[in-house]
Amino acid sequence: MREVTQFVVIFPGRFIGTGRDEWKLLLRAMHAEYPHYSFEAGRGHNLDEDFKVIPVVGTVGEGWQDADEVYMCKPLDPSVIPDLVRTLQTYEALGASVN
């Protein structure tokens, strides 16, 4: 089984009205911190004040040759999601001022 390497980030309601540049900056900072993971912004916002990080735990196929195959990932260590959320909060507080 594969490891989880993809995550969808749902931004808090306070990001409503901010430009996508701010989102992109945070996602670039996350990729710099966790180069073995990929992050993308989810659609919409959650109405509470926390980031939501959703792991992508399965994929369908890897191209046209095996489009009927479903690949599931190993269970994620329970500490990963809270760690990612803390990192997002830290970078937001710093203004995502990372290279």
PyRosetta script that sets phi, psi and omega in degrees:
from pyrosetta import init, pose_from_sequence

init()
pose = pose_from_sequence("MREVTQFVVIFPGRFIGTGRDEWKLLLRAMHAEYPHYSFEAGRGHNLDEDFKVIPVVGTVGEGWQDADEVYMCKPLDPSVIPDLVRTLQTYEALGASVN")
pose.set_psi(1, 152.2)
pose.set_omega(1, -178.9)
pose.set_phi(2, -86.2)
pose.set_psi(2, 161.6)
pose.set_omega(2, 173.2)
pose.set_phi(3, -86.6)
pose.set_psi(3, 150.7)
pose.set_omega(3, 172.9)
pose.set_phi(4, -70.3)
pose.set_psi(4, 126.9)
pose.set_omega(4, 179.1)
pose.set_phi(5, -130.0)
pose.set_psi(5, -7.0)
pose.set_omega(5, -177.7)
pose.set_phi(6, -117.7)
pose.set_psi(6, 140.0)
pose.set_omega(6, 179.6)
pose.set_phi(7, -137.4)
pose.set_psi(7, 145.8)
pose.set_omega(7, 173.9)
pose.set_phi(8, -108.0)
pose.set_psi(8, 128.7)
pose.set_omega(8, -179.5)
pose.set_phi(9, -104.8)
pose.set_psi(9, 123.7)
pose.set_omega(9, 173.8)
pose.set_phi(10, -101.3)
pose.set_psi(10, 121.3)
pose.set_omega(10, -175.1)
pose.set_phi(11, -82.3)
pose.set_psi(11, 149.5)
pose.set_omega(11, 179.0)
pose.set_phi(12, -65.5)
pose.set_psi(12, 162.3)
pose.set_omega(12, -179.4)
pose.set_phi(13, -57.0)
pose.set_psi(13, -27.0)
pose.set_omega(13, -179.8)
pose.set_phi(14, -65.0)
pose.set_psi(14, -12.7)
pose.set_omega(14, 178.2)
pose.set_phi(15, -86.4)
pose.set_psi(15, -5.0)
pose.set_omega(15, 176.6)
pose.set_phi(16, -62.0)
pose.set_psi(16, 128.0)
pose.set_omega(16, -179.9)
pose.set_phi(17, 90.8)
pose.set_psi(17, -8.8)
pose.set_omega(17, 175.4)
pose.set_phi(18, -83.1)
pose.set_psi(18, 157.0)
pose.set_omega(18, 178.8)
pose.set_phi(19, -73.9)
pose.set_psi(19, 156.9)
pose.set_omega(19, 178.3)
pose.set_phi(20, -65.9)
pose.set_psi(20, -19.1)
pose.set_omega(20, 177.4)
pose.set_phi(21, -60.2)
pose.set_psi(21, -37.9)
pose.set_omega(21, 179.0)
pose.set_phi(22, -65.2)
pose.set_psi(22, -40.9)
pose.set_omega(22, 177.3)
pose.set_phi(23, -62.9)
pose.set_psi(23, -47.5)
pose.set_omega(23, -177.8)
pose.set_phi(24, -61.3)
pose.set_psi(24, -39.1)
pose.set_omega(24, 178.8)
pose.set_phi(25, -61.5)
pose.set_psi(25, -44.3)
pose.set_omega(25, 178.0)
pose.set_phi(26, -64.5)
pose.set_psi(26, -41.4)
pose.set_omega(26, 179.8)
pose.set_phi(27, -67.6)
pose.set_psi(27, -36.4)
pose.set_omega(27, 175.0)
pose.set_phi(28, -64.8)
pose.set_psi(28, -39.8)
pose.set_omega(28, 178.0)
pose.set_phi(29, -63.1)
pose.set_psi(29, -39.9)
pose.set_omega(29, 178.4)
pose.set_phi(30, -64.9)
pose.set_psi(30, -41.2)
pose.set_omega(30, 179.2)
pose.set_phi(31, -65.6)
pose.set_psi(31, -35.8)
pose.set_omega(31, 177.5)
pose.set_phi(32, -66.6)
pose.set_psi(32, -37.3)
pose.set_omega(32, 179.9)
pose.set_phi(33, -74.7)
pose.set_psi(33, -36.1)
pose.set_omega(33, -177.1)
pose.set_phi(34, -127.5)
pose.set_psi(34, 74.9)
pose.set_omega(34, -174.3)
pose.set_phi(35, -64.8)
pose.set_psi(35, -18.8)
pose.set_omega(35, -179.9)
pose.set_phi(36, -85.5)
pose.set_psi(36, -1.1)
pose.set_omega(36, 177.6)
pose.set_phi(37, -115.1)
pose.set_psi(37, 155.3)
pose.set_omega(37, 171.1)
pose.set_phi(38, -119.0)
pose.set_psi(38, 146.0)
pose.set_omega(38, -176.1)
pose.set_phi(39, -130.1)
pose.set_psi(39, 141.2)
pose.set_omega(39, 172.8)
pose.set_phi(40, -139.6)
pose.set_psi(40, 153.2)
pose.set_omega(40, 179.9)
pose.set_phi(41, -78.7)
pose.set_psi(41, 134.6)
pose.set_omega(41, 174.5)
pose.set_phi(42, -80.1)
pose.set_psi(42, 166.9)
pose.set_omega(42, 178.8)
pose.set_phi(43, -80.0)
pose.set_psi(43, 140.2)
pose.set_omega(43, 177.1)
pose.set_phi(44, 78.7)
pose.set_psi(44, -172.6)
pose.set_omega(44, -179.9)
pose.set_phi(45, -132.4)
pose.set_psi(45, 154.2)
pose.set_omega(45, 169.4)
pose.set_phi(46, -91.2)
pose.set_psi(46, 154.5)
pose.set_omega(46, -172.6)
pose.set_phi(47, -87.3)
pose.set_psi(47, -9.6)
pose.set_omega(47, 176.2)
pose.set_phi(48, -89.9)
pose.set_psi(48, -172.7)
pose.set_omega(48, -171.7)
pose.set_phi(49, -100.1)
pose.set_psi(49, 11.3)
pose.set_omega(49, -179.4)
pose.set_phi(50, -108.5)
pose.set_psi(50, 149.5)
pose.set_omega(50, 169.2)
pose.set_phi(51, -70.6)
pose.set_psi(51, 147.0)
pose.set_omega(51, 171.9)
pose.set_phi(52, -115.8)
pose.set_psi(52, 131.2)
pose.set_omega(52, 178.5)
pose.set_phi(53, -120.5)
pose.set_psi(53, 120.0)
pose.set_omega(53, -175.5)
pose.set_phi(54, -113.3)
pose.set_psi(54, 120.3)
pose.set_omega(54, 178.3)
pose.set_phi(55, -76.6)
pose.set_psi(55, 143.5)
pose.set_omega(55, 173.0)
pose.set_phi(56, -90.9)
pose.set_psi(56, 106.1)
pose.set_omega(56, -170.8)
pose.set_phi(57, -98.7)
pose.set_psi(57, 1.3)
pose.set_omega(57, 177.8)
pose.set_phi(58, -161.1)
pose.set_psi(58, 155.4)
pose.set_omega(58, 176.5)
pose.set_phi(59, -136.2)
pose.set_psi(59, 155.2)
pose.set_omega(59, 176.2)
pose.set_phi(60, -102.8)
pose.set_psi(60, 114.5)
pose.set_omega(60, 176.2)
pose.set_phi(61, 61.6)
pose.set_psi(61, 170.7)
pose.set_omega(61, 175.9)
pose.set_phi(62, -133.9)
pose.set_psi(62, 49.2)
pose.set_omega(62, -177.0)
pose.set_phi(63, 123.5)
pose.set_psi(63, -178.0)
pose.set_omega(63, -174.5)
pose.set_phi(64, -69.6)
pose.set_psi(64, -23.1)
pose.set_omega(64, -175.7)
pose.set_phi(65, -71.5)
pose.set_psi(65, -32.1)
pose.set_omega(65, -178.8)
pose.set_phi(66, -127.9)
pose.set_psi(66, 42.9)
pose.set_omega(66, -176.6)
pose.set_phi(67, -63.5)
pose.set_psi(67, -16.5)
pose.set_omega(67, 179.6)
pose.set_phi(68, -91.9)
pose.set_psi(68, -4.3)
pose.set_omega(68, -179.4)
pose.set_phi(69, -87.9)
pose.set_psi(69, 143.9)
pose.set_omega(69, 175.6)
pose.set_phi(70, -117.2)
pose.set_psi(70, 127.6)
pose.set_omega(70, 179.9)
pose.set_phi(71, -110.6)
pose.set_psi(71, 123.5)
pose.set_omega(71, 178.4)
pose.set_phi(72, -104.3)
pose.set_psi(72, 153.3)
pose.set_omega(72, -179.7)
pose.set_phi(73, -100.7)
pose.set_psi(73, 160.3)
pose.set_omega(73, 174.4)
pose.set_phi(74, -62.9)
pose.set_psi(74, 152.1)
pose.set_omega(74, 175.3)
pose.set_phi(75, -58.3)
pose.set_psi(75, 141.3)
pose.set_omega(75, -177.8)
pose.set_phi(76, -82.3)
pose.set_psi(76, 139.2)
pose.set_omega(76, 174.6)
pose.set_phi(77, -56.1)
pose.set_psi(77, 132.2)
pose.set_omega(77, -175.9)
pose.set_phi(78, -61.7)
pose.set_psi(78, -16.3)
pose.set_omega(78, -178.9)
pose.set_phi(79, -85.5)
pose.set_psi(79, -12.2)
pose.set_omega(79, -173.5)
pose.set_phi(80, -66.8)
pose.set_psi(80, -51.3)
pose.set_omega(80, -176.3)
pose.set_phi(81, -61.7)
pose.set_psi(81, -49.6)
pose.set_omega(81, 177.4)
pose.set_phi(82, -58.8)
pose.set_psi(82, -35.4)
pose.set_omega(82, 177.9)
pose.set_phi(83, -65.5)
pose.set_psi(83, -42.8)
pose.set_omega(83, 178.5)
pose.set_phi(84, -63.8)
pose.set_psi(84, -41.2)
pose.set_omega(84, 178.8)
pose.set_phi(85, -63.6)
pose.set_psi(85, -44.0)
pose.set_omega(85, 178.1)
pose.set_phi(86, -60.8)
pose.set_psi(86, -40.4)
pose.set_omega(86, 179.3)
pose.set_phi(87, -64.8)
pose.set_psi(87, -43.1)
pose.set_omega(87, 176.4)
pose.set_phi(88, -59.4)
pose.set_psi(88, -44.1)
pose.set_omega(88, 179.4)
pose.set_phi(89, -62.7)
pose.set_psi(89, -41.1)
pose.set_omega(89, 179.4)
pose.set_phi(90, -64.3)
pose.set_psi(90, -48.1)
pose.set_omega(90, 179.8)
pose.set_phi(91, -64.5)
pose.set_psi(91, -36.0)
pose.set_omega(91, 176.9)
pose.set_phi(92, -62.9)
pose.set_psi(92, -44.0)
pose.set_omega(92, 179.9)
pose.set_phi(93, -63.4)
pose.set_psi(93, -32.4)
pose.set_omega(93, 178.9)
pose.set_phi(94, -84.9)
pose.set_psi(94, -2.8)
pose.set_omega(94, -175.2)
pose.set_phi(95, 75.7)
pose.set_psi(95, 22.9)
pose.set_omega(95, -179.0)
pose.set_phi(96, 50.3)
pose.set_psi(96, 39.3)
pose.set_omega(96, -177.5)
pose.set_phi(97, -82.6)
pose.set_psi(97, 66.8)
pose.set_omega(97, 177.1)
pose.set_phi(98, -123.6)
pose.set_psi(98, 163.5)
pose.set_omega(98, 179.4)
pose.set_phi(99, -83.1)
pose.dump_pdb("model.pdb")
